[in-house]
Amino acid sequence: MLLPKVSAVAKSFVNLHKLSNKIIKFTKVSRKRKPYPLLEGVTITDVAAEGNALARVDEMVVFVPYGAPGDVVDIRVTKKRKSYAEGRIERIVRPGDVRVEPRCSHFGVCGGCRWQHLPYDVQLQCKQRQVTDALKRIAKVGLPEISPIKGSADIWGYRNKMEYTFSNRRWLTHEQMASGEVFDDRDGAGFHIPGAFDKVLDIDRCYLQDDFSNRLRLFIKDYGRSHGMTFYDLREQHGLLRTLMVRMASTGEIMAVMSFGEDNPGQIKELLDAVRAEFPEITSLLYVVNLKANDTITDQEIITHSGRDYIEEEMEGLRFRVGPKSFYQTNSRQAYELYKVAREFAGLTGDELVYDLYTGTGTIANFVSRQARHVIGIEYVPEAIADAKVNSAVNGIENTEFYAGDMKDVLTDDFIASHGRPDVMIVDPPRAGMHADVVQVILNASPRRLVYVSCNPATQARDLALLDQKYKVTAVQPVDMFPHTHHVENVVRLELRD
């Protein structure tokens, strides 16, 4: 007769223990987190990775955005680890000597141009050091003297492509929220706040593309609001006006691609007709009805409202067709400088078989074709390969061929056995660098010269370490494609070891 009572007591104790744990957990969750400290009078000493600035407090390294060397600032710590901390600048006590006034009113909130407060020559110094540090620290291979970085002739209005997002819940700045003002109208068009998919900052003016881009965006925003068109709700995923892409070629041709989040033919036609009437200089006015959860349009049908379904870039008399899904370097003028470096490093005499990996729309492949016997381009995006073939055709180039597919699946030992061992390989991979299988195929093929174009010196350095068993680095040339950002392109020439 005692057993049931003991079991009942035990069961009650277990239940009480579970309840106590829940209370403890609730208390821990609900208890206010101790605020991180405010570090006062800290001197910014350097520029660090990802566009951040660096300071040292006692033995701790602190990373903050929008700092300039020599600044004396108050830093609010936002994240603390054993070896470092992250924070934000709450007050500039005294600006450093190198700090300049940012041109853009959205600087510090938009997140797109983290170095506008640094003079351009200082930006170039930082990028040169970024390339040097990555190659020495990560690659750890023998290096020649690294050439001085090629700066961009245009540091404003240099982008040929911009993408904007429409939102019915535009981001309110800290100042706006602190003002106590009620913002009933939250429609806006601009850029995503860094790290927040559902937060869009309404942009008055961006200086990275020709001002036409601003005028077009503002016209669509104002027309949509005045004609009762809904702006996209990024959380609930509905609304008519979704995204706008503007491409402006060095030839003067302009492409506008409007993405709609609802299939409303009447309002779509009304808006695009208005855009056509207001901006007759647009040579390619396209649209897409995108009902997916994400904004990408590479898998969507692009419909031509008026004009052609492409624009053309020009380089040394060659015409390059660029469609709405095509990749093309976003700084047209500086792309020419980049490709000239790649061609020079390739050292072509007219007798070489060249493989151009990650060829995109075949820009580099066609650009070097005049100096090569034959060029083979490989690219993941089928539409880009279609453009590459057209680009060869319209320029009368007959010594190129192109293949679409995942690089590690297309570029195999069998492919090389079938198409010929390359004398020169040019590779221009995405930021993640090359897949290990691709590196191995390159090593197996053993072209006598390899030209590696990269938008990420860190992953480039990782790949150089893998290639080091057969190749030595003989030239390094950084090229700045993106003024006012920390991004930098780097071209490396590798030659087969004796």
Secondary structure, 3 states (H helix, E strand, C coil): CHHHHHHHHHHHHHHHHHHHHHHHHHHHHHCCCCCCCEEEEEEEEEECHHHEEEEEECCEEEEEECCCCCCEEEEEEEEECCCEEEEEEEEEEECCCCCCCCCCCCCCCCCCCCCCCCCHHHHHHHHHHHHHHHHHHHHCCCCCCCCCCECCCCCCCCCCEEEEEEECCECCCHHHHHCCCCCCCCCEEEEECCCCCCCEEECCCCCCCCCHHHHHHHHHHHHHHHCCCCECECCCCECCEEEEEEEECCCCCEEEEEEECCCCHHHHHHHHHHHHHHCCCCCEEEEEECCCCCCCCCCCCCEEEEECCCEEEEECCEEEEECCCCCCCCCHHHHHHHHHHHHHHHCCCCCCEEEEECCCCCHHHHHHHHHCCEEEEEECCHHHHHHHHHHHHHCCCCCEEEEECCHHHHCCHHHHHHHCCCCEEEECCCCCCCCHHHHHHHHHHCCCEEEEEECCHHHHHHHHHHHCCCEEEEEEEEECCCCCCCCCEEEEEEEECC
